[in-house]
Amino acid sequence: MDGRRQLDGLHIVANLYRCKGDARYLTDGASLRRFCFDSINGAGLTILGDLFHAFDGGGVTGAVVLAESHIAIHTWPEKQGLTLDVYVCNYSDDNSAKARKLFESIVEYFQPTECARHEVDRGGHLLMEPLNDSTGFYIKATRQVGEWRTRLQRMQIYDTPHYGKLFRLDGFNMTSEKEEFVYHENLVHPALTAHASPKKVLIIGGGDGGSSEEALKHPSVEQVTMCEIDEDVIRVAKEHFRAVHNGVFDNPKLRVLVGDGMKFVRETQERFDLIVLDLNDPMGPAEALYSAEFFQQCRHALAPGGALTLHIGSPVARPERVAELAQRLNAIFRIVRPYTMYIPLYGSLWAMAVCSDKLDPKAYTADEIDRRIEQRKMADLRYYNGETHEGVFALPNYVRDLVTSPRLKQQARGRRLGVVRAAVK
C-alpha cells in the first residue's frame, strides 16, 4: 500500500445545539465515558485509551484514542450543546461507515434541535476556488500530478474524476481537459466568426494553446501570434494538456513569442483582425493588462474592422469588477458587446466582451452564423453554433445594467418600450 493511501480517512466535525437527551451526560464524566465506549464498540471501532475530565460546575471534555484514530467530545451544559470530532483513517480497511455509525448514534441519543455537521474526505484533494470573500466552490481531485514554482507564479496539475487533468495558477483554476471548450470557444468564435475574412490573430497569454487552436479553425487565418510571458506554462501545456491544444504548437501558422504582452502590443507595427486577452483575473501582475492605457494600445494595434475580446469576470460574484471593466472599455471603443455563459471550471456565470470600432457580432443572426460555420468547415465545435452566438449576447437585466454605458441606458430602455407599444397597437 502506498504512503498516501495510509493517510486517507474520514473526518466528521459537528456542533449539536439545544439537546433534548439525558442532560446528565453533559456534566457527568463517568456516564459520558461509558456511553462513548458503548457507542464506539457498537460501531465496530477499537478503543486503545481515553481521558475524560469533568469541570466543576461546567461541562466534560473527553477523548478516546482508537486503533483507527480518535473521537473527541466537549459538552456545554449551560447551552445544552456539545462539540464532536470523529476521525478514522482507512489504512487497512475503509472505516468510513463505522465513523458515520458512531456519529449518528451520538446524535440520536442527544437529540439536538440543530446539528451543524461537516464531513471532510481525507482520501483526496479538495481544490477550493474562492469567487469572492464570502462564496466559492470546490473540485475534488484524486491526486496531484505535479507542482512547480516558476519565476512568476505557482503552477499545479491535478487529476480529477469530473474534469480530467486540471491546471491551476497561484491557486486558481485555469483550464481542464474535459471542459476547456466552454471558455476557449466562447472567447474566440463570437468575434472571429462575425469577421468576414480574418487573417491575423494575436493572443496575449493563452499559453495552454486552447485559444490558438480555436482561432486556427478559421481557414482564412494565416497566422496566430501567441505572446505568453511564462515559458513554463507552454512547457507544461505541451507535456500534459494535448487534449486542450490538440497539437497546435506543431502548426506552422502559430508563432509563439515568450515575453511581455504589453511591451509587444506597445511596440508592434503589425495590425491584427482579432486580439484575444487570454489572461488571469485582473489582480496582481495581470492587473496592468486590464488598464485603460493597455486597452487603448490594443485598439491601436487592430486592423480596420478588427476586434478585441477578453473575459471581464463574474457578474454574480464580482459585479463591481464587471461594471468597472465594461465602463473602461466603453470609454475607448465605439462598440462594446458584453456576453455571458456559465463556465463550469470557474463555478459561476461569466462575462466576456467583444470590443471594436466597426465589428458588431450582435448584428448577426443564428442562420448567418451557422452558414459561416458551414462555409468555413469549422469542425469539433462542442459549444459554439448560431443559436449560442445569439444566446450569449442576450443579457439578463441585472447584467445589462452593469455593463451598459450610461449614455446608452436610457436609449436602450426607450427602444424596448417602443417595441412593446408597437406590438400593443
N, C-alpha and C positions, 0 to 999 in steps of 0.2 A: 504494500500500500504506500502511495507516495506521501511525502510530508504534508502537502497541502490538504489532503483528504483528512489527515489526523486532526486538523483544526476546524473541520466542518461541524456544524451543530445548529441548534435552535435556541434562541434566547427570547423569553417571554417576560415582559415587564408590565406592571399594571398598578393602578390606584383603584381601590374599592371604597366607594363613598356610601355613608349612611346605611351601614349594615344592619340587617334585621335578625341575624342569627344570634346564638347564645353569646351574650355580652361578656361572660367570664373569660372567654378565650382572648379577649382584648387586654386583660390585666393579669391573668394567672399564667405565669410562665410554664409551670409544670403541666397544666392542662393543655396549653397550646403545643408544648413539645410532644405530648402523647398523640394529640390529633395529627400533627405533621408526620410523625412516624407512621401512624396508621395509613395516612393518605399516600405516603411515599411507598410503603410496602404494597398497598393496593394497586399502585400504578406499575409495579414491577421494577422499580429502581432500587439501587443498592446503597445502604447507609454505611458510611465509614466513620463518621464522628459528628459531634454537634456542640453548639454552645448557645444557651438561651439565658437572657438576663431580663429580669423584671425591674423596672424603675419604680421607686417609691412614689405612690400617687400618680403614676403615669402608665405608659404602655410597656410593651415587651418587644425586645429585639432578639431575633433568633436566626441562626444559620446552621444548615446541615450540609456537611461535605458528603458528596455522593461519589461512587466509583465513576459515574457518568459526568459529574461536575458538581453542581450545588443548587440549593434553594436558600433564599434569604427572605425574611419577613419582618416587618416592623408595624406595630399597631399604634393607633391613635384613639384611645377610648373617648377622649373629650370630643372627638369629631365622629365617633362611631365608624372609623375607617381604618384601612391598613394599606401598606405598600407591599408589593410582592415581586420577587425576582426569581425566575426559574431558568436555569441554563443546563442543557445537556449537550455533550459532544457526541459525535457519531463515528467514533474510531473503529469499533469492531462491528457495531450494528447501528441501524437507524433508530434512535431513541426518541424521535420527534413525537410519535403517537403517545408514548409514555409521559412525556413532558406535558402534552396537552391534557391527558387524562388527569394528571396530578393537579394541574392548574384548575381544570373545571371542577374537580372535587372540592377544592378550597373555595372557589367562587360559589358553588352550590350550597355549601354549608353556611357561609357568612351572609348570603342573600343580600348583596349590595343593591341599593336603589339605582346606582350608576356605577359602571365599570369602564374605566379608560384603559384600554389594552393595546399593547404594541408588540408585534412579533418581528424579530429580525432573523432571517435565514442566513446563518453564517457559512453557508455552503457555496457562496459565490460573491461577486462584486455587485454592489448597488451603485450605479453611476448616477449621482444626483446632479440635476440640472436646474439651477435657480432661474426663474423667469423675472422675478423682481425680489424685493425684500421680504415678501410675505407669501409667495406661492412658487411652485415649481413642480417637478416630476422626476421620476427615476426610471432607469432601464437596468434590467438585471443582465449581468454578463457572467458567463461560465468560467472565463479565465482571461488573464491579461497576456496578450501576445508579446508586448514589449513596451518599454518606456525609455524615452530619450530626452535629454536636455540639449537643445541647440543653442546657438549664441543668442537667439532671440526669444525662444519660447519652449514650453514643455509639451512634448508630443506623447500620446498614449494610443495604443491599439488594443481593443478587446474583441473577443469572440462573444457574440450574443445569440441566444436562440431565435429572437424575433427579427433582427436586422442583419445578421451575418457579422462580418468584421465591421467594427465601428472605429472611427478616427476622431480623437479629441485633441484640442489645443488649449493649453492652460486651463484644463478642467471643463471645457465646453464642447458639446457635440458639434462636429463639423460635417462629416459625411459618413455614409454607411453603404454596404454593398447592395442591400435589398430595396432601399427606398430613395437613393440619391436622385432618381429621375424626377421626383416631385419638385425638388429645388432647382436642379440644373435645367430641365426643360422649360420651366416657367421663367427662369432668369433670362434665357436666351431667345426662345422662339417667338413670343409675342411681338417683339420689336423686329427680329430678323425676318420673320415671315411677312410682316407688313411692308418691309423694304422691297422694292421692285427687283433689284438686282445687286445685292450686297457682295462686295469683293474683298474688303479688308476689315478684319475684326481685331480689336485689341482687348485683351483680358488682363486686368490688374489683379494680381493674386491668382486664385484658381489653380494652385499647384497640384491638386489631385487629378487634374486633367478632365474633369467632368464637363465643364463649360466649353472647353476647346472641342471635345468630342461632339457635343451638340451643335456647335457652330459649323463644324465641317460636314454636317448632314445637308447643308445647303450647297448645291453643286456649283453655284456661281462664286462662292467664296474661294478666292485664290490664295489667301494667306491669313492665318491666325497667329498673332503675336501674343505670347503669354509672358508677362513680366511678373515673376514671383521673387520676393525678397529672400525667402529662406530655401536654399537648395536642398536642405534635408527633407522638406515636405515633398519635393519632387522625387527624391530618392525613395522615401517610404512609400509613396503612391505607386511608383514603378514596381516595387517589390511586393506590395501587399494588396493593392487595390485595382487590379486589372478589370475587375467587374464594374468599376466606376468609369475608368478612362478607355476601356476596350482597345488598348494598344495605340492610342492616339499619339503617343510620344514617338512612334515609328513613322508617323505620317509626314511626308516631305512638305506638306503645306503648313505644318506647325513650326513656328520659330520660337524657341524657348530662350528667354533672357533672364538671368539671375541678377536681380538688382532692385533698386528703389523705384517703384512705380511712379511716385510723384516726380522724381527727377526725370524719368523718361518722358512723361507727358509734358513737362515744362520745357524740355529741350528738343523734342522731336519735331521734324519738319514734315513728317508723314500726316496724312489725313485718313480717318477711319470712318467706315459706314456704321460701325457699332463699337462702342466702348462699353465693356462689361466690368463693373466693380464687384468682383467675387471675393469678398473680404470678411474678416471677423466683424463682430459688432463694433460700433463706434466708441470704443473705450481703449485707453492705454495707447500703444503705438499706432493703432489703426485710426485714432480719432482725427488726425490731420487729414486723412483721406476722405473725410466727410465734411470738410470745411468749405465755405463759400468760395474761397480762393481756388481750391483744387477743382471744384465743380466748374468754375469759370475757365480754368485751364483745359479741362476735358471738353468743354463746349468749343473752345478754340481749335482743338485737335480733331473735331468732327468734319467729315466731308459734307458738302451740301446735301441736305436730306438725311443726314446721319442722326443717330440717337445714342443716348447714354442709358444704361439700365443698371439698377442696383437694388439691394434689399434695404428697407428702411425700418425694420423691426416689427414688433408685435403690437398691433393696436389694442389688444386685450391687456397685455402685461405692461407695456411701455407706451401708453398713448401719448405722453408728453414728448417722447423721442420721435415718434412718427409725425406728430404735428410740427415739431421744430424742423425736421429734415424736409418735410413737404413745403413748409414756408420758405426755407432756404432755396430749394430747387425752383419754386415758383417765382422767386425774385431774379432768377438767372435765365430760365428757358421760357419760351413762349407757350409751349405745350408740355404739360406735366400730367401724365396719366398714371395715378397710383392704381394698384390692383392687389387682390388678396387671394390667398389659398391657405389651406391647412397643411402644415408641414409636420409629419409625424415625428421626425427626429428632433424637431425644435419644440414639440409639445404644445403648439398653440396656432391660432390663426396668425398668418404672417403677411406682411405688406412688402410689395416691391413697387418700382416706378419706372416708366419709360419717359425719358425727357428729351425734347427735341425742339427745334425752331420750325420744322416743317412736317415731320412724320407724325401722324396721329394713328396709332394702332387701333384705337377705339372706333375709327371710321369704317372698319372692315366688318362685313357680315360673316356669319359662320360658313355660309356657302362659298364666299370668296376665299376664305382661309383654307377650307377643305380643297378647293380647286388648286390653290398654290401648293399645298402639301402633295397633292397627286402629281402635278406638273413637275415638281422638283424631285419626285420619287424619294421622299424622305421616309426612311424605314426605322423600325424599332422605336417608335414613339409610344410610350406607355401611359402618358398623361395627356399630352397636348393634341388637340384637334380643334376644328372650327367652333364647336359648341363651348369647349372650355375657354377658347380665346375670348368669346363674347362674355362668358360667365365670370371670369376673374375680374373683369372691369365693371361688373355690376356691384356697386358698393352699398353695404348697409348704411342707413342714415348716420349712425354714430361714427362710422369710419369716414364717410363723406364730409361730415362736419369737422373732422380732424384735419383732413388733407386739402380741402378746397381753399383756394386763395380767397382772402376776404373780399377782394374786388369782384369775385365771380359768384359768391354765395347768393346774393340777392337775385342776380340774373338767373341762376340755376333754379331757384325756387319759383321765380316768375314763369319760367318755361314749363316747369312741371304743372303749375297751376293752370297755365294756358291750355295745356293738353287736356287736362281734366275738364275744363269749362267747354272746350270744343266738343269733347265727347258727349257732354250732357246736352248741348244744343242739338 
